[in-house]
Amino acid sequence: MHISTLTNFVMSSSFPLALRIARRASGLTQSDCAFLLGSHRSKVSHLECGVTVPTLRDACALSLIYDIPLESLFDGLVEEICADVRTRVAAVPNAPTGWRGGLNRQKTLSRLRDELEALTAPSHEAA
């Protein structure tokens, strides 16, 4: 995953719209949010228009300010990353001969496969 992927996601996705909706639902102005971020109103505007890619600090702060899970801001990106890692985990090369961390490696890869499967399995909610 390259930084250009994040840039493309932010610029061409629902990320800016999600920020705008969250801010409006919170009742805060762009100036309010800028003050809480320790920034300028133009930065909030640029984030909401997809002109600026948020830093991790910005994303975490906005998640806190708007009281929304950080992952919800990046739903499409998380799905893309899961698909990418799922493809790679299925093709992880064998560990070098004599690798001492073999047992932990297998546990990690197995856990990762299980988590990716759980994330992509359709939910079956009771009616």
N, C-alpha and C positions, 0 to 999 in steps of 0.2 A: 504494500500500500504506500503510495507516494503522497507527498504533500499536495501535489497537483490533484489527486483524487479528492482530498478534502476540499480544496478550492473549488473544483468542479461541482462537488456536491452542494456546497453552500451557495454557489452562484446560480445553480440550475435546479434547485429543489424547493421543497416547501419549507426549508429551514427559515428563511427570512419571514415568510408568512406566519410560521409558528411563533416566532419571536413577537411579531406585531400583535397577534391574537392574544398571546399570553400577557403582554404588557397591557393591552386594553382591558382584558378580563380582570387584571389586578387593580385597575383604576389609576394606574400611574401614568404620568406624562413621560415623554422622552427625556425631559430635563430632570425629572425625579430619578429616572433610571441612571442617567449619566452621573448625577450626584452620588447615587449609591455605588456606582462602579468606580467613582473617583476619576471621571473622564468628562468629555464634552458631549453636548447633545448631538453634535454632528456624528460622533462615533456610533451612538445608538441608531441614528437614522441610517448610517451606512451599513450597520449590521442588519437592520430591518429591510434594507433594499438589496442586500446581497452583494454590496460593493466591497465590504470588508469581511475577511475571514476572522472569526472570533479566536482569540487565544484560548487555551485550556482554562486559564484563570477567568476570562470573560464568561465562558460557557458555564463554569461552576458557579460563578457569582449570579448569573442570570437564572440558573436553576434554583438557587436559594432565594433570590428576590421574588421570583414568580411562583415559588412553591410547586415546582414541577420536576419530575425525575430527569436527571441529566440525559439519560438514554432517550427520553421522549423527544428531545431536541434533534437527535441524530438517528431516528428510526431507520431511514433509508440507508444511511451509511453503515449502521450496525448490521443490517441485513446483507449488504454487499460484503462486508468484512467476514461475516459468518460463512457465506458462500465461498469466498476466497480461501479461508482457512480450512473449510471442509474439504475442498479439492486438494489442498496441500497435505492435510493430515492423512489422507488416504494414500499418499505417495511418498511418505517420509522414508528416506533411505535407511537401510540397516545401520545400526550403530557400529562404530569401528570395533574390530576384534579386540577383546580384552577390556572393553569399556566398563569401568567400575560402577557407573551410575545406571546400569542396564535395568535394574528392577524399578528404580524411581522413574526412569524414562518411560518404561512400559505403563506404569501407573498414570503418569502424566498424560500420555497419549490416549490411554483408555478413558480417562476422565474427560479429556477434551472432546473425544468422539461422542461420549454420552451427553455432554453439555450441548454440543452442537445439534445433536439429534433432538434433545428436549426443546431447544429453541425453535426448531423448524417443524416439529410435530404439530399437526393440527390439534387445537384444543377441543376437548369433548366436554362441554359444559352440560350439566343436567338440565333438562327442560322443565 
